[in-house]
Amino acid sequence: MPKTSGEIPAEQLEAFDRLIAGNKEIERKGKTMPYTSFNGHMFSHLDKTGSMGLRLAPEDRDAFIERYNTKIFEQHGRQMKEYVTVPNSLLLDTDKLLPYLNKSLAYIKSLKPKPVKKPK
């Protein structure tokens, strides 16, 4: 099915949803730009091209980059230093990617929660 301008490719979106469904603690957020977050910290997302960024602890990030021959995730021309670019083949293999999503969640849980902004 052809995609219209600005839509995330269906195959990547479906894979992201399957991945998120693999951990009952995680809820997918975002209608047009899907992402996950915990305690105010985003830890995974899909960009408009269907490329996935995953936030990992430094030691996991380095190992992931080496193992999958990938790089730091870039969005809008800037590097997102704590995020790795998930290769498309790995995104589509949700069973293989799920342990990394779980590591990402564990890393985020170790961070201090972001303060909630109170409405004025």
C-alpha positions, 0 to 999 in steps of 0.5 A: 500500500503506497504511503501518502506524504508525511505518513510513517511507512505502515510496515515500520509502524506495525513493527513498532506497535508489535514491539511495544505490545511485547512489554505490558508496562509500556504504552505507545504515545503520539498519534503522528510521531509514535513514541514511548516515555516513562517518568517524563523521559522519552526512550523510543520513537519513530520518525516520519521516515519510519526510522527508530531511535532507542535510548540506551545507557552508555554501555548498552549504546556502545555495544548496540552500535558495534553489534549492529553496525549502526550510529547515533540517531539523528533527527532534524539535523542534530544528533540525539546523543543517548539514542541509537538508530535501530536498523530496519531489519532489527525493527522488523524482528521484534523478538530480537529487538524486545530485549533492547527495548526492555534495557531502554526502559530499565535505563529510564527507570534509573533516571530521576523523574522529570518534574510535572509542570503545573498548569498556570 
